[in-house]
Amino acid sequence: MGATRDVCNIDIPIRGICINALADADASHTLVGSDSGTIFVNKYTTTTTYTLPSLVDGTGKIFWFFNAQSTGEIAITAPSDCMIGEDSTYTTLTTTSNTSGDGGFVVCDGTSYYFFALQGTWNGS
């Protein structure tokens, strides 16, 4: 018998790529549930902030983030102090190394967001 799932996704496809380019006027993006499965690529030269949807709207969703700019950072903000990182619970996680290639993904079970760092240094607040 397999593990009991709290949230069941039959598959989590990569649904697309959203590139936030150097010329984008807005370095702040509010995500919605239908953004699930999108890889958000940051090419903006300053900090780009992604605000996750409410826990209800985020249930069963996955959001991917990748930094393609060596002078910019990614900040991922949850709707409350509900994002669990490697050692604590946070409202915001931010890349700190300003390195192209930093990345991670966030999944939600309806109670918390769970952050998985794939590359780079991330600080929480």
N, C-alpha and C positions, 0 to 999 in steps of 0.2 A: 504494500500500500504506500502511496506517495504521501508527501506532506500535505497537511490541511492548509488551504489557502484562505487568507482573510479577504483578499481582493483577487479576483480571477480575471486574467487577460488571456484570451485564446492566443493572440499574437500581438506583439508590439512592433509594428512595422516602422521603418523610417519613412515618414510621410513627405519629407521635403527638406530643403535647406533654405534658411533665411540669412542672407549676408547683409550685415550692417556695415556699409561701406564708409570710406573716409569722407564722402560728400554728404552723408546723411545729416539732416539738420537736427534730429532728435536722438540723443544718446540715452533715452529712457523708454522702455517698452513694457507695457502691461500685457501679460499673457492671458489667454483664455483656454478653456478646456480643449477646444478644437485645435490648439497649437501642439497638442501631444504628438510625439513622434517626430517633431521638427528638430533639426540640428541648427542651433543659432550660432552663426559664425561672426565673431567680432573683428572687424577691420577698422574700427573707430579709434582714433589716436588718444582719446581720453577714456575715463571710466564709463562703461556702458552698463546701465542698471536694468535688470530684468525683474519685474515684479510678478511673482507666481499668483495663479488664481486662488480663490477661496478654497478651503479644504474640501468642501462639498463638490465644487467644480473640478478639483484636482484629483478626486478619487479615481484610482486605477490609471492615472496618466503618467507619462514620462516625458521629461524635457531635457534635451542635450545642449551643452554649451562648449564652444571651442574658441580659444583666443588665437587669431591669426595676425596679431599686431604686437610688436615688441615694445611699443610705448603706451599701450592701453591696458586697462584692467577690466575684468568682468565682476559685477556685483549682482548676486542673486538674492532677492528679498522675498521673504515669506509674509503672509498676511498677519502673522503674529509670531510669538516666540515658539515656533513649532517645527523648525527645521533641525533635524538631528544630523550632526556632522561626526567627525571621528572621535570626539571626546566630550561633547556637550550639546546643548540645545541652543539654537540661535534664531535670530530674526533675519540677519544678513550674513552671507559668506562672500568674501572678496578675494580674488587672486592677488597675490602680493609680489610676484616675481617679475611682472611685466615681460613675460616670455612668450613668444609665439609657440604654440603647442600646448599651453595649459588648457585643461578641459575637465569636464565632469558631467554627471547627470543626476537628476532629481526624480524620485518617484514618490507617489502619495498613496496612503491607505485610507484617507478620509479623516484620520486623527492627527497624523504627522506627515511632514515631508522628510524624506531620507536622501541625504546627499552622498554621492559616491565620487570621490576625486579620482580621476584617471591619470592626471599629470599636473605637476606644479604645486605651489604652496598656496594654501587657502587659509585665511584668517576669519574667525567668526566674531560677531558682536550682537 
